[in-house]
Amino acid sequence: DERKKLPLAPATRLNPDVIKLIANWILQGAENIECSTNACVTDEVSFSLIVHPIIKSLCESCHSGNSPSGGVSLANYEAIKAVGESGKLIGAISWADGFKKMPQGGDKLAQCTIDQMSAWIEAGAPNN
């Protein structure tokens, strides 16, 4: 039934990675861990469940294709890993001096998100 599909028009359909992230959260008990404990889980950060959905929803529209913004491509795992290991990713999202503030025109990401991205990079940026 088209009337029961979310999100309702005119909103666009969620991308499959975000749907997978939400489904996994539900399957794990749909707990509101961050709000109830103020915990930021940074151990064993998953590329597929944490890093890629963030990049896909906030960065990929500008940083992909034949002519990515600023010459920085975040279109696939290899590109994201390279930018992460170069220090440019954390510099930009943490709004460090000498880096262009990202996401451009948006608010600074939550510190937990920055910490999770940093932890993923520090763990060797695994494709997990």
N, C-alpha and C positions, 0 to 999 in steps of 0.2 A: 504494500500500500504506500504510494508516493507521499501521502499526507503524514506518514509516521517516520519518514526518513529525516535524520538530522545531519547537519544543520539545515534549518529551513531556508528557502530561497529568500533573498538573493545571495546569501552567504555561499561560499564555495565549499566543496567537499574537502574534508581533511585528507592530507596525503597519507599513503599507506604506512609510512614509518610512524606517523603520529598515532594512527589507528592501532598499530602493533604495540606501541608504548602504552596506550590506554588499556588495551586488552590485557597486557601483561600485568599492569597495575591491578586490574580487577581480579585476575586469576590469583594474584598474591594476597588478596584480601581487601583491596581498596582502602588501605589504612591511610589516615592523614598524619603520617609520621612527622613530616616537617613542621606542621602547625602544632602538633601536640607535644613535641619534644624539642623543637627548634634545632634538630639534628641535621647536619649536612653530611651525607654519606659520601666519602671520597675514596673509599677503598674499593678496588676492583671496578672502576668506572667503565661501563660498557660503551664501545663506539656505537653499536647498533641501537642501543636503548637510550643513551644519554647524548652523546656527542653529535651523531649524525642528525637526529631530529632537531636539535638546536640549530645546527648549521643550515639544514634544509629550510627551516621555517624563518630564520632571521637573516641569513647571509647569501644563500645560493642564488636568489633572484638577481642579485647584482654581481656576484662573483662566480659566474659560470658563462658558458657559451664561447663564441669565437673571440670576443673582446671583453673579458671580465674587468670590472671596475678596478682601477689602480693597478692593473696587470696581475691581480691576485686571484687565482682560480681556487675555488673550494667545491668543485663539481664532483669529486670522487674521493674515495678513501686516500689514495696516494697523494693527491694534491693537498688534502686537509692535513695529513701527517707531515708533509714537507713544510707547510706554513706553520704548523704547530711547533715542529722541531727547530724552526728558524727563530722562534721567539716573537714573530710578528702577530700571531693569533692572540696570545695572552697580552702582549703590549697594547693591541688595539681594543680588546674587550675590557681590559682593566683601566683604560684611559690613561695609560702611562705617558709621561712626558716623552715627546719625540715621535709619538704614534698618532695616527688619525683615529679619532674616537669612533668606535663602532658599537652597535649598529648605527650607521649614519642617519642622523635626524631622529634617532630614537633615544630612549632612556638607557642609562647604563644597566647592564645585566646585573641580576642579583649576585651578591658575593658568593653564595653557594654555587651558582652556575659557573662562575669564574674559577672557584676552587676545584670543582669537578673537572673542568677542562684542563686545568693545571695538573691535577692528579693523573689524568689520562696521559698527558704528554710525559710527565715524570716517570710513568710506568712503562715508557717505551712506545707510546701511542699504538697499542695493539689493535688489530682488526678483529675485535671480539663482539 
